[in-house]
Amino acid sequence: MRYLLVEAATSTMLVSKKWRSLKAWAMKVAKRSGTTKATVALARRIAIVMHQIWITGKCFRFGNDDQSGAVTT
């Protein structure tokens, strides 16, 4: 699971052309701390969103969220 989370984060940061709030956040972290730490931080944030979806059973809302990976009904 850890490998897949890091793979998703790497794909989001390097391959994805769309600028979503998670990618923008990761790029700010990358400027401060480097790409590797930003990738791991983004993987952790994706894991948190996935955990919230699992616990609450709600859907993830894409788009302009509050930078926290909002989980809505």
N, CA, C and O of each residue as an XYZ file, in Angstrom:
292
protein
N       0.824     -1.185      0.000
C       0.000      0.000      0.000
C       0.868      1.249      0.000
O       0.567      2.222     -0.692
N       1.949      1.218      0.782
C       2.833      2.382      0.843
C       3.412      2.700     -0.530
O       3.479      3.859     -0.937
N       3.830      1.652     -1.234
C       4.379      1.839     -2.582
C       3.349      2.490     -3.499
O       3.675      3.415     -4.245
N       2.122      2.016     -3.447
C       1.076      2.557     -4.312
C       0.741      4.009     -3.976
O       0.461      4.805     -4.873
N       0.769      4.353     -2.697
C       0.525      5.743     -2.309
C       1.626      6.663     -2.843
O       1.343      7.747     -3.353
N       2.873      6.225     -2.723
C       3.985      7.029     -3.233
C       3.920      7.113     -4.754
O       4.220      8.157     -5.332
N       3.535      6.031     -5.395
C       3.384      6.031     -6.851
C       2.299      7.019     -7.277
O       2.484      7.754     -8.247
N       1.186      7.046     -6.575
C       0.102      7.994     -6.883
C       0.567      9.434     -6.657
O       0.249     10.321     -7.449
N       1.301      9.660     -5.602
C       1.796     11.004     -5.317
C       2.800     11.450     -6.380
O       2.764     12.596     -6.829
N       3.684     10.556     -6.775
C       4.656     10.875     -7.815
C       3.953     11.192     -9.126
O       4.312     12.143     -9.820
N       2.966     10.401     -9.454
C       2.203     10.630    -10.673
C       1.486     11.970    -10.622
O       1.446     12.699    -11.614
N       0.923     12.289     -9.470
C       0.222     13.563     -9.318
C       1.176     14.739     -9.492
O       0.850     15.724    -10.154
N       2.348     14.626     -8.895
C       3.295     15.742     -8.941
C       3.976     15.894    -10.296
O       4.136     17.013    -10.783
N       4.377     14.790    -10.909
C       5.232     14.878    -12.086
C       4.505     14.666    -13.411
O       4.880     15.270    -14.416
N       3.488     13.836    -13.435
C       2.852     13.468    -14.689
C       1.598     14.292    -14.958
O       1.355     14.713    -16.089
N       0.813     14.518    -13.926
C      -0.460     15.206    -14.089
C      -0.260     16.643    -14.558
O       0.552     17.385    -14.005
N      -1.010     17.017    -15.579
C      -0.939     18.381    -16.114
C      -1.918     19.321    -15.428
O      -1.747     20.540    -15.468
N      -2.958     18.749    -14.789
C      -3.964     19.578    -14.125
C      -3.445     20.056    -12.779
O      -2.801     19.309    -12.043
N      -3.738     21.311    -12.472
C      -3.348     21.875    -11.186
C      -4.535     21.816    -10.245
O      -5.430     22.660    -10.301
N      -4.536     20.840     -9.402
C      -5.551     20.717     -8.363
C      -4.945     21.228     -7.058
O      -3.747     21.497     -6.974
N      -5.789     21.354     -6.054
C      -5.317     21.906     -4.789
C      -4.244     21.021     -4.146
O      -3.305     21.540     -3.542
N      -4.366     19.706     -4.267
C      -3.357     18.821     -3.687
C      -2.011     18.981     -4.388
O      -0.969     18.974     -3.733
N      -2.024     19.122     -5.705
C      -0.775     19.302     -6.444
C      -0.138     20.648     -6.101
O       1.076     20.735     -5.917
N      -0.946     21.680     -6.016
C      -0.417     23.002     -5.666
C       0.216     22.972     -4.277
O       1.284     23.545     -4.064
N      -0.444     22.303     -3.338
C       0.096     22.181     -1.984
C       1.428     21.437     -2.007
O       2.383     21.843     -1.345
N       1.487     20.350     -2.770
C       2.714     19.549     -2.848
C       3.854     20.340     -3.484
O       5.007     20.191     -3.080
N       3.553     21.162     -4.453
C       4.597     21.963     -5.090
C       5.158     23.016     -4.133
O       6.349     23.325     -4.174
N       4.299     23.563     -3.275
C       4.786     24.504     -2.255
C       5.716     23.803     -1.282
O       6.752     24.346     -0.898
N       5.344     22.596     -0.886
C       6.198     21.810      0.010
C       7.512     21.479     -0.690
O       8.570     21.513     -0.062
N       7.458     21.161     -1.979
C       8.659     20.822     -2.737
C       9.627     21.999     -2.805
O      10.842     21.808     -2.747
N       9.097     23.211     -2.928
C       9.969     24.389     -2.942
C      10.711     24.548     -1.617
O      11.888     24.907     -1.590
N       9.996     24.273     -0.505
C      10.595     24.431      0.817
C      11.525     23.294      1.192
O      12.611     23.522      1.724
N      11.091     22.044      0.909
C      11.778     20.892      1.493
C      12.338     19.901      0.494
O      13.020     18.958      0.895
N      12.080     20.075     -0.773
C      12.580     19.152     -1.779
C      11.487     18.220     -2.286
O      10.458     18.018     -1.642
N      11.748     17.664     -3.458
C      10.748     16.843     -4.131
C      10.451     15.546     -3.395
O       9.295     15.126     -3.327
N      11.467     14.910     -2.848
C      11.261     13.626     -2.177
C      10.356     13.771     -0.959
O       9.419     12.993     -0.777
N      10.635     14.759     -0.135
C       9.793     14.979      1.040
C       8.387     15.387      0.646
O       7.418     14.997      1.297
N       8.269     16.174     -0.420
C       6.948     16.582     -0.880
C       6.151     15.388     -1.393
O       4.940     15.311     -1.184
N       6.821     14.462     -2.061
C       6.143     13.263     -2.557
C       5.616     12.426     -1.400
O       4.483     11.948     -1.442
N       6.428     12.248     -0.374
C       6.007     11.472      0.795
C       4.880     12.195      1.533
O       3.936     11.558      2.001
N       4.974     13.513      1.637
C       3.921     14.284      2.303
C       2.602     14.180      1.532
O       1.537     14.056      2.136
N       2.673     14.229      0.211
C       1.467     14.098     -0.601
C       0.888     12.691     -0.480
O      -0.331     12.529     -0.427
N       1.738     11.683     -0.436
C       1.266     10.305     -0.252
C       0.536     10.174      1.077
O      -0.499      9.514      1.158
N       1.069     10.797      2.113
C       0.414     10.763      3.423
C      -0.938     11.459      3.371
O      -1.914     10.977      3.946
N      -0.993     12.581      2.686
C      -2.257     13.306      2.584
C      -3.296     12.501      1.802
O      -4.476     12.502      2.155
N      -2.863     11.816      0.744
C      -3.771     10.947     -0.011
C      -4.274      9.824      0.886
O      -5.449      9.460      0.830
N      -3.384      9.272      1.717
C      -3.782      8.213      2.649
C      -4.825      8.719      3.643
O      -5.762      7.995      3.981
N      -4.669      9.943      4.106
C      -5.624     10.526      5.045
C      -6.992     10.676      4.381
O      -8.015     10.371      4.993
N      -7.012     11.142      3.139
C      -8.277     11.281      2.415
C      -8.917      9.911      2.230
O     -10.120      9.754      2.439
N      -8.120      8.920      1.838
C      -8.649      7.567      1.655
C      -9.203      7.016      2.964
O     -10.246      6.362      2.964
N      -8.528      7.268      4.066
C      -8.988      6.786      5.367
C     -10.313      7.435      5.745
O     -11.215      6.762      6.243
N     -10.433      8.728      5.515
C     -11.684      9.424      5.820
C     -12.839      8.898      4.976
O     -13.961      8.762      5.464
N     -12.558      8.602      3.703
C     -13.594      8.021      2.843
C     -14.015      6.664      3.390
O     -15.204      6.346      3.420
N     -13.054      5.873      3.818
C     -13.332      4.537      4.348
C     -14.146      4.613      5.634
O     -15.113      3.870      5.797
N     -13.766      5.502      6.549
C     -14.429      5.619      7.850
C     -15.843      6.193      7.711
O     -16.792      5.657      8.283
N     -15.978      7.283      6.953
C     -17.267      7.965      6.871
C     -18.191      7.393      5.810
O     -19.410      7.529      5.913
N     -17.627      6.754      4.792
C     -18.437      6.224      3.707
C     -18.920      7.294      2.746
O     -19.798      7.033      1.924
N     -18.366      8.482      2.834
C     -18.763      9.587      1.974
C     -17.868      9.649      0.741
O     -16.850      8.960      0.669
N     -18.249     10.472     -0.223
C     -17.514     10.615     -1.469
C     -16.541     11.785     -1.385
O     -16.783     12.759     -0.673
N     -15.454     11.677     -2.112
C     -14.484     12.763     -2.188
C     -14.957     13.772     -3.215
O     -15.384     13.392     -4.305
N     -14.886     15.052     -2.882
C     -15.307     16.121     -3.789
C     -14.077     16.740     -4.429
O     -13.245     17.327     -3.737
N     -13.956     16.614     -5.739
C     -12.849     17.229     -6.450
C     -13.146     18.698     -6.688
O     -14.298     19.125     -6.623
N     -12.111     19.465     -6.962
C     -12.319     20.878     -7.287
C     -11.738     21.772     -6.217
O     -10.778     21.407     -5.539
N     -12.319     22.931     -6.072
C     -11.843     23.919     -5.107
C     -12.299     23.529     -3.715
O     -13.382     23.908     -3.270
N     -11.456     22.766     -3.037
C     -11.787     22.380     -1.671
C     -10.975     23.233     -0.705
O     -10.313     24.188     -1.112
N     -11.031     22.895      0.527
C     -10.358     23.688      1.556
C      -8.934     23.221      1.805
O      -8.436     23.345      2.924
N      -8.265     22.686      0.786
C      -6.880     22.219      0.868
C      -6.714     21.007      1.751
O      -5.583     20.573      1.964
N      -7.771     20.444      2.271
C      -7.616     19.312      3.173
C      -8.161     18.029      2.584
O      -8.244     17.015      3.278
N      -8.530     18.056      1.322
C      -9.123     16.869      0.738
C     -10.514     16.641      1.294
O     -10.799     15.599      1.884
N     -11.367     17.617      1.102
C     -12.705     17.588      1.704
C     -13.461     16.337      1.317
O     -13.492     15.943      0.151
N     -14.058     15.729      2.294
C     -14.907     14.564      2.085
C     -16.326     15.022      2.357
O     -16.646     15.492      3.449
N     -17.172     14.878      1.347
C     -18.555     15.356      1.475
C     -19.527     14.227      1.170
O     -19.135     13.136      0.755
N     -20.799     14.516      1.385
C     -21.835     13.507      1.118
C     -22.209     13.463     -0.323
O     -23.064     12.669     -0.715
